[in-house]
Amino acid sequence: MHEPRKLYVKSFGCQMNVYDSHRMADTLAREGFVETQDPAAADLVILNTCHIREKAAEKVYSELGRLRKQKQEAGSDTMIAVAGCVAQAEGAEIMRRAPVVDLVVGPQSYHRLPELLAEAKAGKRVVDTEFPAEDKFDHLPAPTRAATRSRGPAAFVTVQEGCDKFCTFCVVPYTRGAEVSRPAAKIMDEAARLVDQGVREITLIGQNVNAFHGAGPDGTSWSLARLMERMAGLDGLARLRYTTSHPRDMSDDLIAAHRDLPQLMPYLHLPVQSGSDRILAAMNRRHGRDAFFAIIDKMRKARPDMALSSDFIVGFPGETEQDFEDTIDLVRRVGFASAYSFKYSPRPGTPAADHEAQVPE
């Protein structure tokens, strides 16, 4: 009887990476891997990376430096894989900068982990950052009841991936690809199985979750609101959430769902990024501050106890003191429950990174 091999997965960044990490662990469970919280005890370490902000790649390289040292000191033959958006963006450069890495796999290819690991085990240095034709979700095994229970009563379900918005500061369309929605029936099957295994809260996730337009079993395209209305009928599901949304896709039926579905939590994360129309145009957000205020007004009419959060970028190229004051004015007028605020960091390959009017530190 072979001892099970041990797997350590470290997730950086968004909820989608947490979901992806769970699915990688579920895929590798079939290959005899059990999860450990101790990287030193692992036969395989996967760093599931995020590329959304500055120093994301550097964080990964410093983590790889630690792992290399640990591997040398222990004299172990632990395999090391880099997955996720830094893997997609950097590809073979990771192998060049960190020879300790055995495998680089992009976010669209992790369903192929078993065969890629076999190639790496045979001595090949493997880089797979393709956008394969087949849908990875069709090839991923469902988590076992024990795995679901060990992760607690709340779970993520990916409904949509990628983005077609091309905001000038953002790397997501390049690392996650074009916007794709999963079929509604497959999402419903996954949600029903999770609820059957004890999950009581589901967060539907996507890079642009409210742009969801998955094929419905009736042959029509379902909106996110219609999907959640169907999900709310799952016996045992107490709470529903969704993230992250774009103001341009905040449809009236989605706002009405907050009024009509008791399971849908009175919380909305709606990134606005700036309160200045001039900067919003430079960001290619394709909405203005007045459109954002109109959404918030409708949402509060539908659900007066709604808690709102948002993302803000400060110091975007060309931003003036007046642009910044416009953002502060928007913050005061909306009254957010929380916010994620960041200084602008240039992402290589995005239009804003080449803008000549970079704001000095």
N, C-alpha and C positions, 0 to 999 in steps of 0.2 A: 504493500500500500504506500503510494507516494505521499509525502507531506505536501499540503497545499502550498502553492507559491504565493508570496505576499505582494500586494499591490499598494502603493502609496500615491494618491492623487492630490495635488495641490492646485486649487482654483484661484485665479486672479480675476478681478473685475466683476462683470455683470452677472445677473441671475441666470442668463442663458448659459454662461459657463458652468454654473453650479449644476444646472440640468444636464448639460453635456458631460460633465464629470461623472454624474450618476449613471448616465447611459454607457459611458466607457467601462465603468466598473461592472455594470450588468453584462456587457458584451464579454468582458474578460473572465467573469465568474464561470461561464461555460467552458473556459480554457483551464479551469482549476485554480484561478487566482482568488484569494480572499483579501479583503481590505485591511490595512493596518494604519495606525496613526503615527507610526514611527518610521521615518524614511531610512534610518540606519538598518532596520530589520527587513527592508523591502527587497524583493528580487527584481521589481520593476517600479521605477519612479516616473510618473507622468506630471509634467508641469503644464497645466491648461491655462494658456496665457491670454492677456488682454492688451490691446494696442491703442486704446482710446485716448490715453493721456501721455504727456511727456514722461520720460524716464521709465515707461512701461517695459521697453526692451531692456534697458539697463538693469531693472529689477530682476529680470529673468536671467541675464548674464551673471549677476552677482550671486543669485541662487545656484546657478550651474557651477560657479566657482566653489561655493560651499560644498556642493555634492561631490565635485571632483576630489576635493581635499579629504572628505569623509571616506570616499571610495578608496583612495590611496592608503589612508591610515588603516582602514579595516582590511585592506587587501581583498576586497569583495569583487564579485563580477556582476554587481547590480546593473541592469540595463536602464538607460535614461532616455525618455521620450519627451519631446517638446510638441505640444498640441496647441490649437486655438489660433487667435488672430495674429500674434507675433510670429508664429510658425508660418502662417499664410503670407505675411508681409515680408519676412526675412528669408524664408526658404533655406537654400543651401548655405547662405551666409552664416547661419547658426552653426552648421557643421564646421565651417572654416574657423569661426571665432571660438568655438567650444568643442574641441575634438572628443570630449567625454560623451557627447550626445550620439546615441545609436540610431535614433529615428526622429524625423520631423514630419508631423501630420497636420494638415489644415482642418478647419472646422467642418468641411463637407465630406471628409474621408474617414472619420473615425470608426465608421461601421466596418472598415477594412482592417482594423487593428490586428486581429489574429494573424492574417496572412502577412501583413507588413512586419509584425514581430518575428514571424518565422524567417522572413528574408534577413532581418537584422541579426537574428541568432546565427544564421549561416554565414555571417561575416560581411554582409552587404551594408553599406551606409545608406539608409533609405530616406528619401524625401518625397512625400506625396502631398502636393498642394493643388491638385487638380480640382475642378468643379465637375464631378462625375455626372454622367447622364442619368444614372439610376438614383432614386430617392433613398437617402441613407435611412430614413425612418422605416422603410419597408424591410430593412435588413437587421434592425436592432431588436434583440430579445427583450421581452418584458421583464421588469424586476421581479424577483421572487417575493412572496408575502413577507418573508423574514427581512429582506433588504428594505422593502417599503416601510415596515414597522420600525426598523432601526433608524430611519430618517425622520420619524416623528409624524404628527398629524397634519402637517402642511406640506404641500408638494407643488412643484412647478410643472407646467405642461407647455412645451413649445407649440405655438399655432402658426407662426409665421417667421420667416428668416429673411435677412437681406434688406436692402433699402434702395429705392430709386430716386431719392430726394436730392442727393448730391449737394448737401450744404457745403460751403467752401472750406470749412474747417475740419470736416469729418472724414475719417478713413474707412468707415463701415462698408460703403458700397464696393470698396476695393478688397477688403478682407473677407466679407461675408457674401458678396455677390448681389445679384439682382433680387428684387422682392419676390418671394415665393410663399404661397399659403398652402398649408396641408389640407387634405380633404376633411370635411366636417365629420364624416362617419368614423374616420380613423382617430380623430381627436376624442370623439365621444366614447369610443371603445377604450382608449387609454384612461380617460377620466373615470369611466364606470369601473374599470379594474382597480384603479387606485382607491376609489371610495369603498369598494368591496374589501380591500385590504386594510381599511381603517383610516384612510385619509379623510379629514373633515374640512380642510381649506385648500382650494386650488387657486394658484395664480397663473393666469394665461400669459405667456411671455412671447415677445417678438421684438426685433430691432425697431419695428414700426407697427406695433401690435394692432392699433386701430385701423390700419390699412388692410386688415385681414379680409380676404374675399375667397374663402375656400369653396370648392365644389361641394354642394349639398347632395344628399342621397336622392333628392327629387329632381336633380339635373339643373337646378338653379344655383347661382352664386350666393352663398350665405355671408351676411355681414357679421361682425363681432357681436353685435347686439343679439342677432338671431341665434348665434351659437350659444351665447350665455343664457338666453331664455330657455333653450333646450337643456342646457346643463343644470339649470336651477331645478329642473324636474328630477334630478338624480336623488333617490331616496338616501338620506344620510349625509349629503353634502350641505354643510352649514354655512360656508362662506366662500365667496368668489371675489377675486381681484384680477387686475390686468395691468401690465406695464411692458414697455414704455410707449407713450402715445405721442403723436405729432398734432399740433393744432389744426393743420389742414385736413385731417381725417376725423375730426371730432364731429360726427354726424348727429343729426337730431334723434335718430332711433337709439343711438348709444347714450345720449343724455337722458332720453325717456326711460331707458333700462334702469338707470339709477333711481328713478322715481318708482318703477313698477316691480323690480325684483328685490325682495327682502334679503336674499342671499348676497347681493352685490354690495360690497362694503362702501360706505360713504367717504371714499378717498380716491383722489385722482392725482397722479404724477404727470404733469403736462409741461415739458420743457419749453420755455419761451426764448432763453439764451440772452435776449437783450430787450430793453424797453424803448429803444430808439429805432424809428422807422428807417433811418439812413443806414444804421448798422444791420438791421434785419435784412435789408435789400442787399447789402454787401455780403451777408452770410448766405444768400440765396434761400432764405427761409420761406419765401413766397406767401407770407402773411404779414400784416402790420399790427401795431399795438391795439388799434381799435377793434380789429377782428378778434384778438385775444380777449379783450374786455367783454366783447359780445358773448363769447363762449362761456366765460366765467359767470356772467349775468344769467344766462339760460340755465347753466348747471345749478346755480344757487336757487333759482326759482323751482327747478325740478326736485332739488334735494337741499333744503336750507342748512342741514348740519354737515354739509360736505367739507372735508379737510383737503386742502390743496398743497401740493409741493411742486417745485420746478427746478430747472437747471439754469445757471447763469454763467456766461463767459465775460470776464472783465479784461479790458485791455486788448480787445480785438483790433487787428491792424486798422489804423485810421481813426480809432475812437477818440473823441474829444471829451472835454469836461462836461459839455452840454449833453452829449450822448449818454454819459455815465449818469448825469442827473435825471435824464429821462427814464433810465432803468430804475433808479431809486424811487422815482415817482410811481412807476408801475408796481414796484414791491409794496409801497405804502398803500396804494389804492386797492390792491387785491387782498393783502393780508394773508400770506402763506403760513401754513402750519410748520413747514420746514423747507429748506432749500439746499441744493448742492451748488456751491459757488466756486469757480475755478478761474485762475488767471489763464489767459490764452496761452496755449502751447502749440507751436507749429508742428503739424504732422507731415512728414516727408511725402511728397507726391500730391498734396492737396493744394488747390489754387491759392488759399490764404497764406500758405507758407512762403510763397514767392512774392507776396504783396510788398511794395517798397516801403509802405508806411507802417512798419512794425513799431509797436509802442515800447519805448525803452523800459528796462527794469525799474 
